[in-house]
């Protein structure tokens, strides 16, 4: 553009079009996207959808250099007044716009986009100037796009607005954030390093100033000494060397002392400052280490402070003497540090300073004699540290004593015993079990019983003390622990015990037996081995083979539920048999013993039978047949070498063989067995092993008998449960099952039953309540009272003198008398689990007999003392083989016949029976293993005898 003679017109010069095709042509016009003008009043279009949440519009040219255009105006062509405005041809502007005004869109979901920074200058249109000289004015907005690197400054008006397009790109990218984080951490690190350097420089400068001051002081003092020596008048010249040498030596020693004290002072100051500096900047040591390596710091790395604290915590937890060693180190450090500080402020030697520091640590009152500010400050500090150390020492000693006492109180100490009886677990049978074991050990002056259970030792000792029983020299030691942990088993000397009893837990049968199985596995895992045998109390007969499979010959099992169930049936069929079993199983009276007697070798069993005045032989343990026990052997069996004799005696040291007594071997007419009559028996309740009880009744009862089952189990489910238990209902030939559904504690349900017609009634502990002893006993007791009340109203009144004499103590209670009279018509056997409830029922005499867990405890104690007895009990409890029963006197004698007990034993051998006791007609208890067997007496046909019969 150029001016025409100073006129106000401005001529726009159009660039000539290039007619030649070889010359440079304008770039091809690209497909133009829709461009929105800033002055367009229409709203900006929005791209909906998740892929284009935000689209920035950047008005810029493509980055290629051939498409970049710059329109510059020549300032010299303007009019001096500045009124002319340079304009560009509109066509060229359109061409440029067609090449450059494109919307470069970059979706936000692809991340931040760094665009080239460009400056867009927008100039508002001024008044319409005059058009002349073929120039074309541009009305509106004129856009001038200038590249950032090639931008040329030119004057602009006030309306011009600069828009920076470089703000399109986002600066919060992951790379920029990490670089900024590294930059910030580097700045912080440099800052802390500078601060540390400044602190160290200050400390060094202060120490250096103090050192220079001390040197000046020493030089001044030396100068004074030199002047003093030079002022003397006696032969200064002759004696100068002699005087100077000691002074020289003393000065050098003084300098040495001064230097050592200064070093000690600096060491003390440095030692005091360093912990604070380390605590402040400890976490930056790894970063300083990474500076030469030029590695990035790991943000997930644990700070050094926490790592050191963790290592100290682990050290104190793992090593028991770490606290004591730390306290010892702190004491030595305090003595050494305090001695060094005292040496720096005092005139004494280092050894004296260390000793003085020890006195301040040991006795805080010794610092009162310190003189001077420095010594007093140091001595007070040492004394304070000594008091703190001694307080920590007292705390450690107190904690150690408390821990030891607590360990003893909670039963964590080791048991140093051998040949003791170990009981694993805790249950309601433990009281009666301890009682039986104490009675068994009475003959040897007492023994040791160790109890290991998952209870607190104090609680166990309190519960045992509540038994109020004299243990007769037997010591009961309680330890808290789990039988499933080998360390706890070793703590109670499991490998040295002569017998181990595993009690069933107070859970359901399957859980209890599963726990017993795990305990047996733990016992088999003891490396030292087991010296004694293991007696395991099982709850379910079906789980017994699995425990024996795991334990092998070392295991003896006693199925508590099975023992009580079989005893209930035997007691229901033979009243009075329960009392006999109680006498034989318990150690208070007579029990089974097995012992070898060499002097009996070669004798027949019929002679061995009457060879013991204080015992009754019942069987033989055959050594040639792997120790098999034969109950009630034949009379012609001859004892061989190694055979042992099974007897019933009061104790294992109260009997011995004696010469054969004189007996009358007279044949007695053998009377046939009394015929069995059909019976009606009622089961109140449902037990887990009720199918086994039915099989036992099937073997004992006569054909035509009835078994009534009264419980809350639906009748449709009963047959399913019985079949699942292994019972063949269609194979029952002697008994007939009669089902009745109802609740045994509701009187109207019981009144629907013909209670007066039953020969025996068995009140069972219901399966649904077997986990709770108290609830089960309460239900059984309520059922017993309701049945006796209904029977007393239905049965005819019976007045007997024996009954009135026997029940004279209860004359004040008429309802008890009526129930007791009803008991003469029907036998009721109650299963009471708690021995305390059993005593209450036994005193009232409203039930013929009560079976409880006390019998199971007796059996466990007997098997624990001698595991061979378990074979005897298993045979006597079985429905086949030898059994214990009560026989009438007419089988062995005539009325009022005078015989000794040996004579009756000989007559019993004619029936293949072993007579072990009797009960007189006017007595309530049977006598087992009677004394004075050779003395004759008169017998009555109302008497009964207790025998072991082969059942044939």
Buried (B, 14 or more C-beta within 10 A) or exposed (E): BEBEEEEEBBBBEEEEEEEEEEEEEEBEEEEEEEBBEEEEEEEEEEEEEEEEEEBBEBBBBBEEEEEBBEBEBEEEBBBEEEEBBBBBBBEBBEBBBBBBBBBBEBBBEEEBBEBBBBBBBBBEEEEEBEBBEEBBBBEEEBBBBBBEEEBEEEEEEEEEEEEEBEEBBEEEEEEEEEEEEEEEBEEEBEEBBEEBEEBEEEBEEEBEEBBEEBBEEBEEEBEEBEEEBEEEEEEEEEEEEEBEEEBEEEBEEBBEEBBEBBEBBBBBBEEEEEEEBEEEBBBBEBBEEBEEEEEEEEEEEEEBEEBEEEEEEEEEEEEEEBBBEBBEEBBEEBBEBBBBBBBBBBEEEBEBBBBBBBBBBBEBEBBEEBEEEBBBEBBBBBBBBBEEBBEBBEEBEEEEEEEEEEEEBBBBBEBEBEEBBBBBBBBBBBBBBBBBBBBBBBBEEBBBBBBBBBBBBEEBBEBBEEBEBEBBEBBBBBBBBBBBEBEBBBBBBBBBBBBBBBBBBBBBBEBBBBBBBEBBEBBBEEEEEBBBBBBBBBBBBBBBEBBBEBBEEBBBBBBBBBBBBBBBBBBBBBBBBBBBBBBBBBBBBBBBBBBBBEEBEEBBBBBBBBBBBBBBBBBBBBBEEEBEBBBBBEBEBEBEEEBBBBBBBBBBEEBBBEEEEEBEEEEBEEEEEEEBEBBBBBBBBBBBBBBBBBBBBBEBBEEBBBBBBBBEBEEEEBEEBBEEBEBEEEEBEBBBBEBBEBBBBEEEBBEEBEBBEBBBBBBBBBBBBBBEBEBBBBBBBBBBBBBBBBBBEBBEEEEEEEBEEEBEEBEEEEEBBBBBBBBEBBBBBBBBBBBEBBBEBBEBBBBBBBBBBBBBBBBBBBBBBBBBBBBBBBBBBBBEEBBBBBBEBEBBBEEEBEBBBBBBBBBBBBBBBBBBBBBBEEEEEBBBBBEEBEEBEEBEBEBBBBBBBEBE
